[in-house]
Amino acid sequence: MFTHTSFVRGVNWIYLPSGVRLLSTLLVGVDGFLGLLLAGLLVDFLYWFPHDPVRATAGAILGSLAPYLVYRLALEYYDQRATLTNLAPKRLLILAVAYSVANPLFHHLWFALTGATKEWFESFFSMFVGDLTGTLILLYTMKGILALLPKQRSSSRMSNGMFNIQLALNRAYDNQSARLET
């Protein structure tokens, strides 16, 4: 969608997958991290770096670790819940900025360790801007959509107008565990 906004291949001025990464970990925590890691390994090995397994592995780990650490920050400081209802726009902005700093920082530390630090400031800045714009677009779009959903009674499985994703995942895991035990 935004291929014409690339700084270099894989570093875009608007990078929507960054929003998906942060949203995944904010909603489902460690499961989101593991899903991102698996998807990152597949994409990095099959598309981005098929002939460089070290870079493919590092890219997948770093791309998954940054949003997970921001999720842990949200748990610690904001009492994060899977519904995102307690994340006011200001908190979303803080988490988006934290992720947008952490992701390029981790990648550029890796680049420095491997000696691939050409034009590091421009690369870091464009990765920061791309992650921030992509994350803000996705998070605020989702927050706006969720605000439009009708409010439900507190006795239902709906919480503040949106389905509690963590509850659904827990029930799915419980059902799967019960099937495996029998």
C-alpha positions in Angstrom: 0.0 0.0 0.0 2.8 2.4 0.9 5.6 1.0 -1.2 6.3 4.5 -2.7 7.2 5.7 0.8 10.2 3.5 1.3 13.5 4.9 2.6 15.2 1.6 1.8 13.7 -1.9 1.2 11.9 -2.8 4.4 12.1 0.7 6.0 9.1 2.8 5.1 7.9 6.3 6.2 4.5 4.7 6.9 4.8 1.1 8.2 1.4 -0.3 9.1 2.8 -3.7 10.3 4.3 -1.9 13.3 0.8 -1.1 14.4 -0.2 -4.7 14.0 2.8 -5.8 16.1 2.0 -3.5 19.0 -1.7 -4.2 18.9 -1.1 -7.9 18.9 1.0 -7.8 22.0 -1.3 -5.3 23.8 -4.3 -7.6 23.1 -2.9 -11.1 23.8 0.5 -10.5 25.5 3.0 -13.4 25.2 0.8 -15.2 22.7 1.1 -12.2 20.5 4.8 -12.2 20.9 5.1 -15.8 20.0 2.8 -15.3 16.9 4.8 -12.4 15.8 8.0 -14.3 16.3 6.8 -17.3 14.2 5.4 -15.0 11.5 8.6 -13.0 11.5 10.7 -16.1 11.1 8.6 -17.2 8.2 8.6 -13.8 6.4 12.3 -13.1 7.1 13.5 -16.6 6.0 11.2 -16.8 2.9 11.1 -13.2 1.7 13.5 -10.7 3.3 16.6 -12.6 4.0 16.4 -16.1 2.5 20.2 -16.4 2.1 21.1 -14.9 5.5 19.7 -17.1 8.3 21.5 -15.0 11.1 19.9 -11.8 9.9 16.5 -13.5 9.4 16.6 -14.8 12.9 17.8 -11.6 14.5 15.2 -9.6 12.5 12.4 -11.8 13.7 13.5 -11.7 17.3 14.1 -7.9 17.4 10.8 -7.2 15.5 8.9 -9.3 18.1 10.8 -8.2 21.2 10.2 -4.5 20.9 6.4 -4.6 21.0 6.4 -7.3 23.7 8.6 -5.1 26.0 6.2 -2.2 25.4 3.4 -4.5 26.4 5.2 -5.3 29.6 5.6 -1.6 30.2 1.8 -1.2 29.8 1.2 -4.0 32.3 3.5 -2.5 34.8 2.5 1.2 34.6 -1.0 1.2 33.2 -2.6 -2.0 34.5 -3.1 -3.0 30.9 -6.2 -5.2 30.1 -6.8 -7.1 26.9 -9.7 -4.8 26.0 -7.7 -1.6 25.6 -10.5 0.2 27.4 -8.2 1.6 30.0 -5.8 3.0 27.4 -6.7 6.6 26.9 -5.5 8.4 23.7 -2.5 9.9 25.7 -1.4 6.4 26.9 -1.8 5.0 23.4 0.5 7.8 22.2 3.1 7.1 24.9 3.1 3.4 24.1 3.3 4.1 20.3 6.3 6.4 20.8 8.0 3.9 23.2 7.6 1.1 20.6 8.7 3.4 17.8 11.9 4.2 19.7 12.5 0.6 20.9 12.1 -1.1 17.5 14.7 0.9 15.5 16.9 1.1 18.6 17.1 -2.7 18.8 17.6 -3.1 15.1 20.3 -0.4 15.0 22.1 -1.9 17.9 22.2 -5.2 16.0 23.4 -3.4 12.9 26.2 -1.8 15.0 27.2 -5.2 16.4 27.4 -6.7 12.8 29.1 -3.6 11.3 26.2 -2.7 9.0 25.8 0.9 10.2 25.7 2.9 7.0 23.7 6.1 7.3 22.5 5.0 10.7 20.9 8.3 11.7 18.8 8.6 8.5 17.9 4.9 8.8 17.0 5.2 12.5 14.9 8.3 11.9 13.0 6.9 9.0 12.3 3.7 10.8 11.2 5.6 13.9 8.8 7.8 11.8 7.5 4.8 9.8 6.8 2.8 13.0 5.2 5.8 14.7 2.9 6.7 11.8 2.0 3.1 11.1 1.3 2.4 14.8 -0.7 5.6 15.3 -2.8 5.0 12.2 -3.7 1.5 13.3 -4.1 2.1 17.0 -6.3 5.1 16.8 -8.3 3.6 14.0 -9.0 0.6 16.2 -9.7 2.7 19.2 -12.1 4.8 17.1 -13.9 1.7 15.8 -14.2 0.2 19.3 -15.6 3.5 20.6 -18.4 3.2 18.0 -19.5 -0.2 19.1 -22.7 -0.2 21.2 -22.3 -0.4 24.9 -23.4 -3.7 26.5 -24.8 -4.5 29.9 -22.2 -5.4 32.5 -23.7 -8.8 32.9 -22.9 -9.9 29.4 -19.6 -11.1 28.0 -19.0 -7.8 26.4 -16.9 -5.3 28.3 -17.3 -1.6 27.6 -18.7 -2.2 24.1 -16.1 -4.7 22.9 -15.5 -8.4 23.3 -12.9 -9.4 25.9 -10.4 -11.1 23.7 -8.4 -12.6 26.5 -11.5 -14.3 27.9 -12.2 -15.8 24.5 -8.6 -17.0 24.1 -8.6 -18.5 27.6 -11.8 -20.4 26.9 -10.4 -21.7 23.6 -7.2 -22.9 25.4 -9.3 -24.5 28.1 -11.4 -26.3 25.5 -8.3 -27.5 23.6 -6.7 -28.7 26.9 -9.8 -30.6 27.8 -9.9 -32.3 24.4 -6.2 -33.4 24.8 -6.8 -34.8 28.2 -9.6 -37.1 27.1 
